[in-house]
Amino acid sequence: MEWGPSCRKCLTALVCLLLLSTFSWAAQWTVVGPDGGDVRSLSYDPQNPDRIYLGTSTGTIFLSRDSGHSWARFAHFGNDDDYVLDHITVDPRHPETIYVAAWSVDNQQTGDLFRSRDGGLTWQALPGMHGKSIRAFAVAASNSSVLTAGALDGVFRSRDGGDSWERMSPVTLTEIRNVESIAVDPKDPNVVYAGTWHLAWKTADGGLTWEHINKGMIEDSDVFSIIVDSTNPSTVFASACSGIYKSQTAGESFQKIQGIPFSARRTRVLKQDPSDPATVYAGTTEGLWKTTDGGKSWKHVSSSEVVVNDVQIDPRNSRRVLLATDRSGVLASDDGALTFAPSNHGYTHRYVTSILADNKDSNTLYVGVVNDREYGGVFVSHDGGQHWLQKSMGLDGRDVFTLKQASDGTLVAGTNKGIFMLTRESSEWRPSKSIMNEKTTLRTVKKGAKRVSVASKSYSHGVLDARVDDIEIVPGRWLAATTAGIYTSTNQGKSWSGGAILGKEDFIAVQASRDTEVAATRLHVVLSSNGGVSWQQATLPAYLTIRGLVLAPDGQILIAAREGAWSSSDAGASWQHLFNGLPDKNISSIAYDENGKRLLATSTSTGVVFESEDSGRSWQRGPDSGYPLRRVTVVHGHFVAATPFDGVVIQPENATQSAAIGGASN
């Protein structure tokens, strides 16, 4: 493929951006957890198996130098967080050469193949594969210069370690697309198996001809993984949504393997024990399965709750098995998969929505997380983030979008299904879901010679199980912004009343001060000056997408929006776009720091904390965390921030730009 001067300039710029992005993530605040989260892939250095690479769904690689016992951030690919790293491969003969295949979540038709020739110090996006959504990748065992990549638009091969590429699957053979898995014969790199979203294909002559290898497979099978026996290339295993198949005729025919139940048939990965070919692991959406007799019988060797994305077996010691999982991070076994335990020290990949410092002890921090089900919910640290404990009993796997604390220490959580409370004396969250709406009915009665109106009250009962994005606690009342409207409690959560306001239900934020209440949906802001008795709609620019709001002590309303920060000092009648020192878009939060008497703002486009001491008229750049930020708070004079994917980050103790000392603010 020929590349003109303009293309070369574009690619040079792309590589420079990649390198800048990689190094910009190097000098960061401390990631303090909670440990765990999603892991997409694992790969070891064949010449030093203690050195293990971990790939995420947000473009980041972590590295372990001690066989997976601890992890450290290693590299980041791209300028955003949308690259999924399903394949990391180390050249077995030249371990300083590493390949990383990526595809984009934001645009699933695109991606890249990255290569490092210096052990990961610098990286290059390979021109021949730029823009391709790469879902499968393999380095030939018999010749590490031969690379094979499976993309959504076909199968591609390089014979020179990635410098140049050729299409292996003919353009005219349109059925060989949406390639999900690749396997190369360990003895002959011209023999390639390609699993697609609709069955599998094979070439025995380097792509000159292809045959559909579907005999014995259910016709509508998506083939997620293919492995070729390292000692006998005629033995081929393939996993699909319909089960696991085995061929002893190099793919000419397959037989479905029995023993794995229907519910676990979505087998994402197959891995063969390098020291025992008869032992094969199957990672499924309902745990890990193992066979020690070449697939004749299988045993379930993990919890059914574990979703396995990848499996790694130590080539020196097959009893050491690592799993890449959804939500629970890395699980490790030292007894051949009889038992597993988390091995996530230094690895955090969690979507933190809220940070709360305890109102009695600012060394105690609470965080809420989403997308982690039984491994998420709420975590607590009693030593400022050094160690975390899950505190989610009673939440039943619910996502937590907001955390607040009442004056008596009770925690209040807004979840994807209702409000929950945890008292200081309790170890289990309890729902706060009773709705009691009062309705006044006027009826006319005859009183002597006159007819008079008599008011009677009735109550309707319901259950508050809507999504709750924000909670506000002020003296005398609690407020909740939910997908069913704004709800208020005047009895500390024993019961709630409320509903839609001005015909709007899907609220994401609420703030209150004395009798003033302000609430926001993604598109609208409503205000009340009489404690929620009556409401009016603010006059807001129609193109804003709201992410949060704050009601400042001086009565000013500020909005964090995709289109930047906006403020109103006249109860929503007019709005000003805040430019002076702030990014003009992607503001993720604005909060008032009570101790510092200032406004703080964050953005998902930068790691900078922005500060304003003049009600938002001007902003100064504070410290740069190195991470996109969702929100920030101050604990013991240092910033503590929530990130979209990397858990909680804390400003270093020796930071030159520290937050004003004065306890904690939320």
Secondary structure as GFF3:
##gff-version 3
##sequence-region A 1 666
A	DSSP	alpha_helix	5	24	.	.	.	ID=ss1
A	DSSP	beta_strand	30	33	.	.	.	ID=ss2
A	DSSP	beta_strand	36	37	.	.	.	ID=ss3
A	DSSP	beta_strand	41	45	.	.	.	ID=ss4
A	DSSP	beta_strand	48	55	.	.	.	ID=ss5
A	DSSP	beta_strand	60	64	.	.	.	ID=ss6
A	DSSP	beta_strand	72	76	.	.	.	ID=ss7
A	DSSP	beta_strand	83	90	.	.	.	ID=ss8
A	DSSP	beta_strand	98	104	.	.	.	ID=ss9
A	DSSP	beta_strand	111	116	.	.	.	ID=ss10
A	DSSP	beta_strand	124	125	.	.	.	ID=ss11
A	DSSP	three_ten_helix	127	129	.	.	.	ID=ss12
A	DSSP	beta_strand	134	139	.	.	.	ID=ss13
A	DSSP	beta_strand	147	151	.	.	.	ID=ss14
A	DSSP	beta_strand	154	158	.	.	.	ID=ss15
A	DSSP	beta_strand	166	167	.	.	.	ID=ss16
A	DSSP	beta_strand	179	184	.	.	.	ID=ss17
A	DSSP	beta_strand	192	196	.	.	.	ID=ss18
A	DSSP	beta_strand	200	203	.	.	.	ID=ss19
A	DSSP	beta_strand	211	212	.	.	.	ID=ss20
A	DSSP	beta_strand	223	228	.	.	.	ID=ss21
A	DSSP	beta_strand	236	240	.	.	.	ID=ss22
A	DSSP	beta_strand	243	247	.	.	.	ID=ss23
A	DSSP	beta_strand	255	256	.	.	.	ID=ss24
A	DSSP	three_ten_helix	262	264	.	.	.	ID=ss25
A	DSSP	beta_strand	267	273	.	.	.	ID=ss26
A	DSSP	beta_strand	276	284	.	.	.	ID=ss27
A	DSSP	beta_strand	287	291	.	.	.	ID=ss28
A	DSSP	beta_strand	299	300	.	.	.	ID=ss29
A	DSSP	beta_strand	308	313	.	.	.	ID=ss30
A	DSSP	beta_strand	321	325	.	.	.	ID=ss31
A	DSSP	beta_strand	330	333	.	.	.	ID=ss32
A	DSSP	beta_strand	341	342	.	.	.	ID=ss33
A	DSSP	beta_strand	348	349	.	.	.	ID=ss34
A	DSSP	beta_strand	351	357	.	.	.	ID=ss35
A	DSSP	beta_strand	365	370	.	.	.	ID=ss36
A	DSSP	three_ten_helix	373	375	.	.	.	ID=ss37
A	DSSP	beta_strand	378	381	.	.	.	ID=ss38
A	DSSP	beta_strand	389	390	.	.	.	ID=ss39
A	DSSP	beta_strand	400	405	.	.	.	ID=ss40
A	DSSP	beta_strand	411	415	.	.	.	ID=ss41
A	DSSP	beta_strand	418	422	.	.	.	ID=ss42
A	DSSP	beta_strand	430	431	.	.	.	ID=ss43
A	DSSP	beta_strand	434	447	.	.	.	ID=ss44
A	DSSP	beta_strand	450	463	.	.	.	ID=ss45
A	DSSP	beta_strand	468	474	.	.	.	ID=ss46
A	DSSP	beta_strand	477	482	.	.	.	ID=ss47
A	DSSP	beta_strand	485	489	.	.	.	ID=ss48
A	DSSP	beta_strand	497	499	.	.	.	ID=ss49
A	DSSP	beta_strand	507	513	.	.	.	ID=ss50
A	DSSP	beta_strand	516	521	.	.	.	ID=ss51
A	DSSP	beta_strand	525	528	.	.	.	ID=ss52
A	DSSP	beta_strand	536	537	.	.	.	ID=ss53
A	DSSP	beta_strand	546	551	.	.	.	ID=ss54
A	DSSP	beta_strand	557	561	.	.	.	ID=ss55
A	DSSP	beta_strand	564	568	.	.	.	ID=ss56
A	DSSP	beta_strand	576	578	.	.	.	ID=ss57
A	DSSP	beta_strand	587	593	.	.	.	ID=ss58
A	DSSP	beta_strand	598	603	.	.	.	ID=ss59
A	DSSP	beta_strand	606	612	.	.	.	ID=ss60
A	DSSP	beta_strand	620	624	.	.	.	ID=ss61
A	DSSP	beta_strand	631	635	.	.	.	ID=ss62
A	DSSP	beta_strand	638	642	.	.	.	ID=ss63
A	DSSP	beta_strand	648	650	.	.	.	ID=ss64
A	DSSP	beta_strand	664	665	.	.	.	ID=ss65
###
